[in-house]
């Protein structure tokens, strides 16, 4: 698959919290947690589950930074 996004982080899914339409998927990337907001439908279509290895692809217009 070819994509135009320049930022892809390899990590492992550590938590999935589904809301009414949007899910927050937490990904451990080398000890830092990245949270992806995607639709519940996307979680199902991608077959996401805790413990799964994934790549988080980041669009620059959607980046959020959190300082612990």
N, C-alpha and C positions, 0 to 999 in steps of 0.2 A: 504494500500500500504506500503510495506517495502522498505526502502532506506538505503544506507550505509552512507550517509552524516550525520555528527554529528551536524551541525549548521543549524537550521531552525528558522527564525524570523517571528513572527506573526505581520501583519500590514495591512494597507489599501492602495489600489492603488490611487494615487493622480494625476498621469499624464501618458499618453502613447504617445510617439513620434515615429512614424514609419518612417524609412528611406527606401532606395531602397530594402533592404533585411532584415535589422535588426531593431528591435524596442527597444527603451529604455523605460523601465517601471519603474516609480518612485513610491516607496512604503514608506509610513510614518510608521516608527517603533518607537513608543513612542516618537514622536517629532523629530526623526532623519530620514533623507531621505536616503534610500538605492536604488540604481539604478541597475536594472537587464537588461542585454543585451541578448535578445532572438530573434528568427526569427519572422518575421511578421506572418508566417504560424502558429507558436506556439501561438501567441496572439489570432488568430482566433480560433484555435482548443480548446484552454482553455476558450474561451469566456470572455477574460479579459475586464474589463471596469472600469472607474473611480468610486470610491466609494466602490468597491468590497473588501471584506476581503480575504486576501491571506496569504500564508506562503512562504517566500523567503528561498529557500534551497541553501546553499552556499557550493561550492566546494572550498577547500582551495587553489587550483592552480589558481582560478579566482577571488580572493578577491581584491578589490580596496578600499583604504581608502582616504577620502577627509576631510580636516579640514576647517571648515568655516572661 
